[in-house]
Structures are given as C-alpha cells and as structure tokens.
Amino acid sequence: MFRTLINIFRIPELRMKLLFTLGMLCVYRIGYYVPLPGVDTRSLSAFVGSNSGTSAVGQISNYLSLFSGGNLGLSTVFGLGIMPYISAAIIFQLLGTVVPSLEKLQKEGEPGMRKINEWTRYATVGLCVIQASVWLKYLMTPNSSYPHGFLYANTFYHHYTLFWIMGLLALTAGSIFLMWLGEQIDEYGIGNGVSLIIMASIVARMPSAISELAAHTSIHVAGAETHRYGLGTVLFLAAAFVGVSAGAIILEQAQRRISIQQAKHIRGNRVYGGQSHYLPLRVNHGGVMPIIFASSLMLIPNVVLSWLGPYVGARGFFAELFDDLRTGLYSGAYLYILCYVGLIFFFSYFWNTVQFRPKEMADQLRDYGSFIRGLRPGKRTAEYLENVMSRITYCGAAFLAIIALVPTVVAHYMNVSYMITQFLGGTGLLIVVSVMLDFVNRVEANLVMRNYSGLLESESALAARHKPVAAQRPSLAPPGADRFKGSAA
C-alpha cells in the first residue's frame, strides 16, 4: 500500500494533477468562509442553528449546504454553492429526452455537448439571480426578533439598495466561480471537479461531528450522568457507519451482467468474432438522484405548513387536521417515512425511464453484430432488457431507501444529533462513496497505464504481471500449434 502511494508521486503528470486538484479545493474552502458585507452573520448563524430542525428556512439551509458546497447559514460569497449549475445541468438532461433539437445535439458528440454546456452556463446565471434574489429578500425582511432583518442597522437604513446590488452580484459571481473551479479541475486536475467540490463540503463536516460526539459522550457506568451518549451508543454509531459505508459501496458497484454473444464472420480462410462478453446493468442506475429529488419534495410540505400556520385557527376540524399533518410530516414520523420511501421508489423508476433506453441499446447490439443468447435482435431484446432493468431497479430502490432512512431513524429514535447521523447514510454518504470510487478508479487508470500497480492491486498480482511470459506458463505444444487456438475457441 505504501509503495503504491509512493508510486503516485513518482509520476510527474499524476503528481501535478493531484496537487492542482488539492490547490483548487483549498481555494474553495477559503472562499467558503468569506461573508457578505453588511450581513450580521452571528445573528443569522444563531437563528439557523437554533431552528435547523423546526424552521423551514433552517431545513432548507441545511439541505442546500449539505450537497451544494455552499453555506447559506453564514451567508458567504459561496452561499449558493454549485447547486444552480447542477440544477441547470439536470434541467437540460431531462429536456434532452423530450425536445428533439436537444436530443439531436446530444447525439452529435463533442460539438453538440459543447453547445449544451454553453446553454447550461447561461441557465446557471439565471438560476443564480433568482435564488440570490429570494435569499437576499429574506435577509432584508424585518421580523419581531430581528427588526433590521439579518443586516446591520447602518446597512438597513443607509445602504439598502447598494447592499441588494452588491449581494446579488457577489452570490452570482460566487456560484459562477465555483463552476469555473470545477471545470479547471476537469481540465488540469484529476477530473470530476464539481463532485469533488461537493464531497469536500461534506467531508469538512466530519471533524465537527466527531467533536460533538466526543463532547457529549460519557463512558462512566455509575454515578450522575450529564452526557447524552453512552458507550453503547458510540459503539453502535461506529458499527453502523462501517456497515452502511460497506453497503453503499456494494450498492454503487453492484451490476447485473447479461451474457452477450458476438456473431462470427468468415473472411477468406479466417473466422473472426464469436467471443462472449457481458452487458453490465447497474443495480443503482439512478445514483443519488432519487434521494435528492425525494428530499427536495419532502421539504415542500414543511415549508408550506409553516407559512400557513398563522392563518389556521386554534380550534376546529381544520386546525386538528393541520396539526396532524404537521406532526406526521415531521422528519422521522411514520407518515414522513412512508412518503419518503414512496418518492425514492418513484424517482428511481422515473430516472431509469429517462436515462435507460432499451430500444437504442438493442439497436446498437444488432448493429455491432452482437445478440443475447436465446433472444431475437431488435424488439424482443429491448423488451428483455426493460424487464431486467425493472426488476433490478426494485432491489436498488429498496436498498437506496434503507440507506436514506438510516440517519433519520437513528436521529429520531435514539436522540442523536443529525450532524452526527448524516454520516450514517443518505445523500451525503452516497455522494462521498461514489466520488471516492471514481477518484480511485482515475488514479488506478493512471498508474496501470504507466505499468505501476494500482491502488487495489495486490503484490502477488503485480509480481505475476511482471513475470516473463515463458516463466508464467511454459508451453508444451509443438511449434506452430498456436495457429489453431483462435478457431478452437
């Protein structure tokens, strides 16, 4: 393992890519703490922290900062994070399935994708302006606890318009700068820059979670206890973290392999083709997107109910119904869990319907002269692929729902802070696992390409790969017998 890590820094190109990626992530973390001028960050962070579980604004702020790379709770320059760019990319990805012109551009290859990326950047600027306007309006709205909103009195009374213009430009420029950082990592770094920025934001929360767990943990068995967590709770959290992380890795790597047979072609006296290979179908084809969509929709009832609360009377049928809905849709409640699981299943199948196209896949297999054994090419193959994908999607969605519910259930029934339980599953853990697996694969590809052992390659496999061919398997066949190996296979 240590020899492999040394080999990573022996390759100048790979070393420069890793150092450049690390430098860009450091730039991102520095800008993460640069606040907007004129905002009372102490009051804002105290309000968001005290109302993170009950206030609609607190829930939205925590949700966005979890996987957007921003920090609305402190109203920093990178407050919006990379979320506008991700939203714009998802919008164009979905429109590509229903708009013929976009679908045609997607099939054109690199020139078409370059044009779509240009439109995505323009849409990102528009989304930044809309989201920044909504957030600044909230900051500048007075309330009973904060008569100047979350601005300083001097800013509120004398620089109201100037703060609006400055905040709009700063938040928009911050998101565009993060988009540029991600593209620079893609071009000059190790790649997958936007995902690495989000992962850095999630991993940066881990020291705070460990500190909170250590500060509220007591290992004393007898006597008065003033701490929230005992030794059994800490051991359970550690075991759950290892188990859920292993399950998330298995879910990301799980595949259903369908055997594919290539047709034989006779050219002159030689026979080509006839090899058997497989078609990999991912069990979790939608990745983390079903959880993101489901979590976003589950925020809407809490926001709507919190806004309608002052307009509902204290008594009567509607008041009781309103209280039941607000209690049932609270995070961890039975109705909340049912709706959450149902949305995860729905969006898993929805995302597969949008992304997985069995007819095109069947046509490609037919064009390349390949077929599934026992099935006719064309329509019958497309129906078979669609049925297989539907069955494995059910298993993937069930496993995805379990991983997504672990943090909510542990936080609700074991009275553990959500800052700690967010690393036991859900969106954050799946993003970290998928990004780290992609990072390891990219580093491994660079090492193997230069004849070094990969991160996951054992020493015995490396030694066998570097042995001479004659030493690996001595041939007992007479000279010229290797000419018949292809036809015999």
N, C-alpha and C positions, 0 to 999 in steps of 0.2 A: 504493500500500500504506500509506504513512504517513498519507495523507488518510483512508483507511478507519479506521485506528487512532484518529485524532483524532475521527472521527465517532462512534466507540463511546462516548467520554467526553463528547460533546456532548449525548447523550440522558440526562436525569436518571434516568429509571427504569432503563435498562440499566446506567448507571454505578453506581447503588446496588446492583443485583443482583450485579454483578461484585465490588464492594468487600465486600459481605456474604459472598459465597462465599469470597473470599480470607481474610477475617477468621475464618470458621469453620474453614478449613483450617489457619490459624495456631494456633488453639486446639487442634486435633487434634495438630499437631506438638509443641506444648508438653507435652501430656499423654503423648505417645509416650515421653518420657524420664523420667517420674516413676516411680521404682521402688517396689516393695512394701517397707514397713518390715520389717526383720528378715532380709532375704534378702542373702546375700553375693554381690552382683552381679558382682564381679570374678572370683570362682571360677567362677560359672555361665557367664559370657560366655567365659572362657578355655576351659572344658570344651566348650561348644557350638562354639566356633570351631575348636578342635583336632580335634574329632570330627564336623565337619559332613558329611564325605563318607563316613565309615565307621560312625559311631554311628547307631543307629536314632532316638534322641532328637534328635540333631543334624539328621538329614534331615527329620524331622517339623517341627522348629522352623523350619528354613529354608523349608520348603514352605509352612507356615502364614503365616509373616511375609511371604512374597512377595506374596500376593494377598489377605490378610485385613486388612491395615492394622495388625496387632498386632506385638508384639515379645516372644515368649516367651524368646528368648535372654538378655534383660536382666530378664525377669520384671517388667515395668512394669504400671502400672494398666490400660493398654490392651493387655495381653498377649494376650488372646483375640481382639482386633480385632473386626471386623464379621462374622467368619465364622459365629458362631451365628445371626445374623439371616439371612444368606444361606442357610444350611443349612435353617432353618425355612421360608423362602420357597420353596425348591426342593421341600421335602417336601410342602407344601400344593399347589404347582403340579402335582406328579406325582399326588397324591391326587385332584386335581380331574378326572383322566381316568378314575378307577376308582370313585370314590364319587359316587353320583347326587346326594346332597344338596349336595356342594361344587360339582359341575358346574352344578346349578341356580342356586346363588348366583353363580357366575361369569357366567351369562347374564343376571342381573338388572341388571347395570350397576354404577353407582357405589354404591348401597346394599349390594349383595352383596359388592363388593370391599372396602368399608369393614369389613364383618363379618369377612371373611377376614383382612384386615390386623390386626384386633384379636386374632384367634386366633394369628396369626403372632407377635405380640409376646409373648403368653403362652408360646408354644412356645420363643421365644428365651430367656426367663428360665430355663426348664427345661434347655435345652441348655447355657446358661452355667453353671448349677450343676453339671451333670455334668462338663463339660470342666474347670472350675476345680477340682473335687474331684480329678480324675485328676492334674492338673498339680501341685497342692499336695501330694498324696501322694508324687509323685516327688521334689519338692524336700525333703521331710521324711524321705526314706528314707536311712539311713546306708549307706555303701559303704567299700571299702578305701581309696580315695584321699581321701574326704571323710567322716570319722567322724560329723560332725554334719549330714550331707546337704549342702544348699547354704544352710543357715541359720547365723547366728552362734551361738556356743556358749551365750550368755546366753538367746537366744530358744529354742534347742532344749531347754534344761534347765528353764527357769523360766516360759516363756510359750508352751508348746506349743499348748495348747487355744485361748488367746487369738489366737495367730497363725493358726490354722486358721479361726476365725470371721472375723477381720479380712480375711484373704486371700480367702476365699470371697465376702464382701460387696464387697470392692474390685474383684475381677476381674469379677464380675457387673455391678456398677454401671458399670464402665468400658465394657463392651460395650453396655449399655443407653444410656449417654451418647453413644456413637458412633452408635447407631441414631437417637437424637434429633437429633444434628447433621445426619445425612443427611436427615432429614425437614424440618428447618429450611431446609436448602439447597434442597430441593424446593419449599418453600412461599414463601420470601422471596428465594432466590438464583436462580441461573441454571438450576437443576434437575439431576436425575441425581446427587443428593448422595452416595449410597453408593458409586457407581462413581468419583466424584471423590476420595473418601477413599482408596480402594484405589489409584487412579492416583497420588495424591500420595505414598503409601508407596513405590511402585515407582520413581517419578522421583527421589525423595530418595536413592536408592541410586546414582544415576549419578555424582555427584561423587566418591564413594569408589571407584567402579570406574575412573574416569579417573585418579585419583591413584595407584591401584595399578598401572595400565598405565604411567603415566609413571615411576613409581619403579623398575619392573623392565624398562625399555626402554633399549637401548643402540644408538646409531647408528654406532659405530666399526666399521670393516671389518676392520682388522688389530689384532693385539695380544691380550692376555688378556681374555677376556670373563667378567664375573661376573653379567651380567644374563640374565634368562630369555627376553626377547623382543627380536628384531631388527627392523630397519626393514621388512623384508618382511612380518613378522607383523603389525606395526601397520597397514601399508597394506592387508593382506588383511582385517583386522578392520574397518577403516573402510569398505572397499568392501562387505564382507558386511553391515554394519549398514545402509548405504544401500539395498542391493539387497533385503534381507529386509524392511525397512520399506516399501519400494515394493510388494513382493509382498503384504505384509499388507494394505496399503490397497486394492490391487486385489481381494484376496480378500474384504474386507469390503464393497466396493462392487459386486462382480460380481452380475449379475442375468441370468436368462433371461426375456425378455419374450414373453409369449404374446398374440397379437393377439385382441382381443375386439370383437365387433360388437354394437351395440345395436339392438334391433328398432325399426322405425318405427311411429309411432302417428299416426293421422289424427283430428284434432278439428276439425270444421267444414270450413273451406277450407284449413286449415294442416296441415302434416306436421311432426311432432316426432320427435326421435330419429334413428336411423340413423348416428350418429357411430361412428367406430372409435377404440378406445383399446387399452391393453395391460394385462395382468396380470403384475406383476413377481414372479418367484420367486427368492429369494436362493440363490446357489450355496452359501454357508456359512450355512445356516439355523440351525444349532445354535450359532453363535458360538464362544465359548471354552469352552462347557460340555463338549464331548467331551474336550478336553485336561485339564480339571480332574478329570473322572471317571477318565480313564485314569491320570493321575499319582497320584491318591489310591490306586487299586488297586495300582499298581506299588510303592507304599511298603509294602504289607502283607507281601509275601514277605521283604523285608529285615528288617522288624521281627520276624516270626515266626522266621526263621532265626537272628537274633541272640539271641533268647530261648532257642532250642533248642540253641544251640552248646555250653553247658556240659554238657548231658545226652547228647551224642553222643560215642562213644568216639573214640580217636585212630587206630584201625585197623579194618579190616573193610570189607565192602561198603557198609554204610550210612554209614560215615564218608567213603568216597570219593564216594558219591552226594551226600552233604550238601555236601562241598567243591565238587563240580561245580556244584550248584545255586546255592550262594552266589557262586561266581565268575561263572556265566553270567547271574545276575540282578543283577549289579552294574551301576551306571549306565554306559552306553557299551558294554557287552558285546553280542555278536551275539544271544544269546537274549533279552536285555533289549530290544533294538531291535525284534526280531520281535514280542514280546508287546505292546510299547508301540504299534506301528503297528496291530496287530490290534485292540487295545482302542479306539484312536481311530476306526477304521472302524466297529466295533460300536456305540459310543456315538453316532457321527454318525447312523447309521440309527435307533438307538433314540430319540434325541431328536427326530428328524424324525417318527417314528411317534407320539410323544406330542404334539408341538406342531402338526404339519401334518395337517389333517383335510380331505382332498379332497372327501368327500361333503358336508360342510357348505358348502364353498366352491362346489361345483357347484349346490347348492340355492339359495344366495344369488344366484348369477348368474342362475338361472332366475327367481327371484322379482323381480329387478330388470329382467327383460326383456332380458338380455344372453346371448350364446352365443359359443362358439368355432366359427369357420367350418369347415364340413365335419363337425361332430360334433353329435349329438343331445343336448339338455339332459338332465341327470339322471345316470344310471348311466354312460353312455358318456363323458361329460365327466369324471366322477370318476375313472374308470379311466385316462383320458389324463393327467390331472393327476398321478396317483400314479406312472405310468410315467416322466413327465418329471422328477418330483422325485427318483425313484430314480436316474436317470442323472446328473443334475447333482450329487446328493449324493456319488456316487462320485468325481467330479472334485474337489468341495470337500473331501472327506475326504483325498484324496491330497495336495492342496496343504497342507492343515492338518497332515498328518503330516510333510511336508517342513519346514515352518516349526517344528514342535515338536521335530524331531530336530537341527536346526542347532546349538543350544547344547550339547547332549550330545555330538555328534560332534566339534565343534571342541575342547571341553574335554578329551575323551578322547584324541584322536589328535594334537592339536597342543600338549598340555600347557599349556593356558591356564586360568587360574583361572575357576571357574564364576561368580564375582562379576562378571567381565567378559563372559563368553559369554551370560549370562542376558538381555542386551540385544540378542542376535542372533536372537531368536525365542522360541518357547514361550509360556507363559501370560502372562508379564509384558508382552511386546511387543504381543500381541494385545489385551490389556486397554487398554493405553495408546493404541493406534491407534483402537480402537472408541470409547473415551471421548472422545478428542480430536476425532474426526469428528463425534460427537454434539454436542460443545461448539461446534464451528464452525458446525454447522447451526442450533443455537439462537441464536447471536449473529447469524448471517446472517438468520434469520427476523425478529429484532427490528429489524435495520437496514432490510431491504426493506419491512417494514410501515410504517416511518416515512419512506419514499421516499429512503433513503440507499442508496449502493452497498454490496453485500455484500462479504464477505471474499474471495470467489472470482470477483467480477465485474470484468471489465476496464473500463478507462476508455472505450474505444470503445462498449462495450455500454451503459455509463451515459449517454454523450452521446446515443446513439440513442434511449434510453428517455425522455430529457427533451426531445427534439425535438418540435415541434408535429406533429400527425397529418398536416396538409396538406403540411408540409415533408418528411415521410418518404416519402410516395408519392402524388404528385399523381394525382387521379382524372381519367380521360379519358372516363368513361362519362357518358351523359346523365342529367339529374336523374330520380330515381325508379327507376334501374336496380338499385339495391341491394336492392330488394324481392325480386328473383329469385335472390339469391345462396344463400339457405338451401335452396331447392328444387333448385337446380342442383348444390349439393354433395351 
